[in-house]
């Protein structure tokens, strides 16, 4: 597998677990765990966790849409029912569909991650007629204007996707944050589909975080944190991932960890508002 993760100096054995030994990564993993534990330990979670999950899904979709160029106010996302209008509306609609679909694919992910990714793209690109639900072929253009990195060939993208799937299926001892960050970064780097790669990458990150047991109720939306940290920081951290250097990989994992922490903080605030009777 010729991915940035396997080009680090500790690529033998389990390359994902090896990433957990990079400087600062263990600290990020521990910080994320503490942030998640704070949400799950809130008294409101014991009685109204379904409401927190629903609100986290909505806020996560809004955050993912913002990173795809549709930076809508939360209340606008909440009140709208028709997302068939312009490009921004379609992006928000796709993000909402993906958030809903991700929870249905958890049991499939560990056995067939490529099937899950194809399904996520099919759901995201429901308004398209062609090139839906499969990786791009040679010569097919990619509509992903917010990621301006050099585009790997279709052949390279296919090979690296297969390698990523093999790592997921094999399992291993890597922390959930590390696996989620690599899945997210690899999909953004490869842009394996003709459209909606960013939305699919962030949905796949959610699948890993929830399916791993780190965030089983899906109340720590990393998409919220990615949006809060900003598109410039997101793309700068992605550059580090694509570089394949230990420093760059560690920086990307830390960025993803901070996003999860901010998502956890968002849901903690929702718990506090519900406790006060203000939401």
Phi, psi and omega in degrees: 000117183261070178251162175306324182295327182273357179263003176286167184291347183247044189279347182287153180077234180263103184295329178290318177296324179299327179295332179294345180267357180294152182305128176089344184290316179301322178294320177296316180300315181293320179295321177295315180302317179295320180294319179294317180299325180297319179294311184293338178274355181290140184299328179295327180298333181287336185245335188224039184296328180297322178293321179294319178298315181297317180292322178296323178297316180296315182290325176295317178297319177299318180295317180294320177298321179300320180288345175259016173097005180243079186271077182270153172293147182303317182294331175292318177297320183294321187274336185286145174238344181246117181241032183260014185276241184281185184299322180295315180298320179293324178294317178295317178301317178297318179297319178294318179296319180296318180298320179291321184287326186305320181293341181273352189249006186298319184288340182272332191305311186290337179268326185211073182297328179293324176296320178295315180298319178297320179295318178299318179293321178301317180292317182294320186260034184299338182268004178259154182263330188238162172058035186255136173076021177208154176297153181295154177257166180304131178090348179280133181285160178240127178261089178214069190294339185277347176247110188255017178293156174305139185268120175299153177296160177301321180297315178295318180299316179299314182297317181288327174297317178299317179296318177298316179299321179298320179295319180295314183294322180293337183074210182138186187255009182295140174300152181303321180300317181296312180298315180298319180295320180292316177301312180300308183296319182295319179293323176292321181293319184278325189044064188287346181252165182283349181198167170061024183295321179297315179297318179294319180299317181288327175293322179294322175302317178299316180303316181295314183297321180283311185294335180285345184093356177295317182226066190298333180266003177055055180245009180236072188292106179299331181300325176299313180294319178300318179292320181294321178292336173100152184295323182296316179293323178301310182289326177295318178294323177297323175304321178296319177299312184294332179298332181074003180281154177304319180295316181293318179295317180297321180294321178294315179298318178297321179298315179296323177297317179297323178297318178296318178300318180291326174296319177296319179297322179299315181288330173298320178296322176297318177300317180296320179294318178296322180296325178278353183076023183260001180213000000 
